[in-house]
Amino acid sequence: MPTDLWRFAEALYQRPGVEVACLLLQTQDEDVCLLLCAAWLERRQIAYCDERAEALRALAQPWQQQVVMPLRQLRQNWREQAQSDNALKQLREQIKQLELEAEREQLERLAACTQDWSDSAADAPLDWLERLTPQPGNRDALQTLRIAAAQLSA
């Protein structure tokens, strides 16, 4: 299993069903980077606590709202027009790359926030995915992430 969050996220995203689950979560206004971090923390058996979760949310939310979401919105707004305009299509691809770089930066910031967090005690909760997801209807997508993360090579 990759130990750095970016490599973990890349490997996880390649697993069957994960891309679809992430896109579904994204359409439901979930912060997929935060959930990838949650899956990484569960896989590493890092104990959940409210203070840690709040630290991650406080770091992730402004970055998502001020950096990632505006790039994503611009890219999505150009989808239809870019099909018939080659110059706009190329610009849209550049925006897509910027969006990916912004997500990578968010993952790096989340990982840095967790660098001193130790493994959990035997009785400590590990359910990061559920606790970082405000939408209760995402259980199947979360389970897809959890199963795929568990299947990554150690």
DRENDO-1510 file (C-alpha; in Angstrom, 1 decimal, always signed):
<recs>
REC; n; res; u; v; w
REC; 1; MET; +0.0; +0.0; +0.0 .
REC; 2; PRO; +1.4; +3.4; -0.9 .
REC; 3; THR; +2.3; +5.4; +2.2 .
REC; 4; ASP; +1.9; +8.8; +0.8 .
REC; 5; LEU; -1.7; +10.0; +0.2 .
REC; 6; TRP; -1.2; +11.1; -3.4 .
REC; 7; ARG; +0.1; +7.7; -4.5 .
REC; 8; PHE; -2.6; +6.0; -2.5 .
REC; 9; ALA; -5.3; +8.1; -4.2 .
REC; 10; GLU; -3.8; +7.3; -7.6 .
REC; 11; ALA; -3.7; +3.6; -6.9 .
REC; 12; LEU; -7.2; +3.6; -5.3 .
REC; 13; TYR; -8.7; +5.4; -8.2 .
REC; 14; GLN; -7.5; +2.7; -10.6 .
REC; 15; ARG; -9.4; +0.0; -8.7 .
REC; 16; PRO; -12.7; -1.3; -10.2 .
REC; 17; GLY; -15.7; +0.8; -9.3 .
REC; 18; VAL; -13.7; +3.6; -7.5 .
REC; 19; GLU; -13.9; +6.2; -10.3 .
REC; 20; VAL; -17.6; +5.7; -10.6 .
REC; 21; ALA; -18.1; +5.9; -6.8 .
REC; 22; CYS; -15.9; +9.1; -6.6 .
REC; 23; LEU; -17.8; +10.8; -9.5 .
REC; 24; LEU; -21.1; +9.9; -7.8 .
REC; 25; LEU; -19.9; +11.4; -4.5 .
REC; 26; GLN; -18.6; +14.5; -6.3 .
REC; 27; THR; -22.1; +15.0; -7.9 .
REC; 28; GLN; -23.5; +14.9; -4.4 .
REC; 29; ASP; -21.2; +17.7; -3.4 .
REC; 30; GLU; -18.9; +15.5; -1.4 .
REC; 31; ASP; -15.2; +16.5; -1.1 .
REC; 32; VAL; -13.7; +13.5; -2.8 .
REC; 33; CYS; -10.2; +14.5; -1.7 .
REC; 34; LEU; -11.3; +14.5; +1.9 .
REC; 35; LEU; -12.9; +11.0; +1.4 .
REC; 36; LEU; -9.8; +9.7; -0.2 .
REC; 37; CYS; -7.9; +10.9; +2.8 .
REC; 38; ALA; -10.5; +9.2; +5.0 .
REC; 39; ALA; -10.0; +5.9; +3.2 .
REC; 40; TRP; -6.2; +6.3; +3.5 .
REC; 41; LEU; -6.5; +6.9; +7.3 .
REC; 42; GLU; -8.7; +3.9; +7.7 .
REC; 43; ARG; -6.3; +1.7; +5.7 .
REC; 44; ARG; -3.5; +2.9; +7.9 .
REC; 45; GLN; -5.6; +2.2; +11.0 .
REC; 46; ILE; -5.4; +5.8; +12.3 .
REC; 47; ALA; -7.8; +6.3; +15.1 .
REC; 48; TYR; -10.7; +8.7; +14.4 .
REC; 49; CYS; -11.5; +11.5; +16.8 .
REC; 50; ASP; -13.6; +14.6; +16.3 .
REC; 51; GLU; -10.6; +17.0; +16.7 .
REC; 52; ARG; -8.7; +15.3; +13.9 .
REC; 53; ALA; -11.8; +15.3; +11.7 .
REC; 54; GLU; -12.3; +19.0; +12.4 .
REC; 55; ALA; -8.7; +19.8; +11.5 .
REC; 56; LEU; -9.1; +18.0; +8.2 .
REC; 57; ARG; -12.4; +19.7; +7.4 .
REC; 58; ALA; -11.0; +23.1; +8.3 .
REC; 59; LEU; -8.1; +22.6; +5.9 .
REC; 60; ALA; -10.1; +21.0; +3.1 .
REC; 61; GLN; -13.2; +23.2; +3.0 .
REC; 62; PRO; -11.7; +26.5; +2.0 .
REC; 63; TRP; -9.4; +24.9; -0.5 .
REC; 64; GLN; -12.3; +23.0; -2.1 .
REC; 65; GLN; -14.5; +26.1; -2.2 .
REC; 66; GLN; -11.9; +28.7; -3.3 .
REC; 67; VAL; -9.6; +26.7; -5.6 .
REC; 68; VAL; -11.0; +23.3; -6.7 .
REC; 69; MET; -14.7; +24.1; -7.2 .
REC; 70; PRO; -14.2; +27.2; -9.3 .
REC; 71; LEU; -11.8; +25.3; -11.6 .
REC; 72; ARG; -14.3; +22.4; -11.8 .
REC; 73; GLN; -17.2; +24.7; -12.5 .
REC; 74; LEU; -15.4; +26.4; -15.3 .
REC; 75; ARG; -14.4; +23.1; -16.8 .
REC; 76; GLN; -17.9; +21.8; -16.6 .
REC; 77; ASN; -19.4; +25.0; -18.0 .
REC; 78; TRP; -17.3; +24.6; -21.1 .
REC; 79; ARG; -18.1; +20.9; -21.7 .
REC; 80; GLU; -20.8; +21.4; -24.4 .
REC; 81; GLN; -19.1; +24.4; -26.2 .
REC; 82; ALA; -15.7; +22.6; -26.3 .
REC; 83; GLN; -17.2; +19.8; -28.4 .
REC; 84; SER; -17.4; +22.1; -31.4 .
REC; 85; ASP; -14.6; +24.6; -30.6 .
REC; 86; ASN; -11.1; +23.1; -30.7 .
REC; 87; ALA; -9.4; +26.1; -29.0 .
REC; 88; LEU; -11.9; +25.9; -26.1 .
REC; 89; LYS; -11.4; +22.2; -26.0 .
REC; 90; GLN; -7.6; +22.7; -25.4 .
REC; 91; LEU; -8.2; +25.4; -22.8 .
REC; 92; ARG; -10.7; +23.0; -21.1 .
REC; 93; GLU; -8.0; +20.3; -20.9 .
REC; 94; GLN; -5.6; +22.9; -19.3 .
REC; 95; ILE; -8.3; +23.7; -16.8 .
REC; 96; LYS; -8.7; +20.0; -16.1 .
REC; 97; GLN; -5.0; +19.7; -15.4 .
REC; 98; LEU; -5.1; +22.7; -13.1 .
REC; 99; GLU; -8.0; +21.1; -11.3 .
REC; 100; LEU; -6.0; +17.9; -10.9 .
REC; 101; GLU; -3.0; +19.9; -9.5 .
REC; 102; ALA; -5.3; +21.7; -7.1 .
REC; 103; GLU; -6.6; +18.3; -5.9 .
REC; 104; ARG; -3.1; +17.0; -5.5 .
REC; 105; GLU; -2.2; +20.0; -3.5 .
REC; 106; GLN; -5.2; +19.5; -1.3 .
REC; 107; LEU; -4.2; +15.8; -0.7 .
REC; 108; GLU; -0.6; +16.9; +0.2 .
REC; 109; ARG; -2.0; +19.4; +2.7 .
REC; 110; LEU; -4.3; +16.8; +4.2 .
REC; 111; ALA; -1.4; +14.4; +4.5 .
REC; 112; ALA; +0.8; +17.0; +6.1 .
REC; 113; CYS; -1.9; +17.6; +8.7 .
REC; 114; THR; -1.9; +13.9; +9.6 .
REC; 115; GLN; +1.8; +13.3; +9.7 .
REC; 116; ASP; +2.0; +13.0; +13.5 .
REC; 117; TRP; -1.1; +10.9; +13.9 .
REC; 118; SER; -0.3; +7.5; +15.3 .
REC; 119; ASP; -1.9; +4.1; +14.7 .
REC; 120; SER; -5.1; +3.4; +16.6 .
REC; 121; ALA; -5.6; +1.6; +19.9 .
REC; 122; ALA; -7.4; -1.7; +19.5 .
REC; 123; ASP; -10.7; -0.2; +20.6 .
REC; 124; ALA; -10.5; +3.2; +18.8 .
REC; 125; PRO; -13.0; +3.9; +16.0 .
REC; 126; LEU; -11.7; +3.8; +12.4 .
REC; 127; ASP; -14.8; +4.8; +10.5 .
REC; 128; TRP; -13.4; +7.9; +8.9 .
REC; 129; LEU; -15.4; +7.6; +5.7 .
REC; 130; GLU; -18.9; +7.7; +7.4 .
REC; 131; ARG; -17.9; +10.4; +9.8 .
REC; 132; LEU; -16.5; +12.7; +7.1 .
REC; 133; THR; -19.5; +12.2; +4.9 .
REC; 134; PRO; -22.5; +14.4; +5.7 .
REC; 135; GLN; -24.8; +12.7; +3.2 .
REC; 136; PRO; -26.2; +9.4; +4.7 .
REC; 137; GLY; -27.2; +8.1; +1.3 .
REC; 138; ASN; -23.6; +7.4; +0.1 .
REC; 139; ARG; -23.1; +4.1; +1.9 .
REC; 140; ASP; -22.6; +2.0; -1.3 .
REC; 141; ALA; -20.0; +4.5; -2.7 .
REC; 142; LEU; -18.2; +4.6; +0.6 .
REC; 143; GLN; -18.2; +0.8; +0.8 .
REC; 144; THR; -16.7; +0.7; -2.6 .
REC; 145; LEU; -13.9; +3.0; -1.5 .
REC; 146; ARG; -13.3; +1.0; +1.7 .
REC; 147; ILE; -13.2; -2.4; +0.0 .
REC; 148; ALA; -10.9; -1.1; -2.8 .
REC; 149; ALA; -8.5; +0.5; -0.2 .
REC; 150; ALA; -8.4; -2.8; +1.7 .
REC; 151; GLN; -7.4; -4.6; -1.5 .
REC; 152; LEU; -4.4; -2.4; -2.2 .
REC; 153; SER; -1.1; -4.1; -1.8 .
REC; 154; ALA; +0.7; -3.6; +1.4 .
</recs>
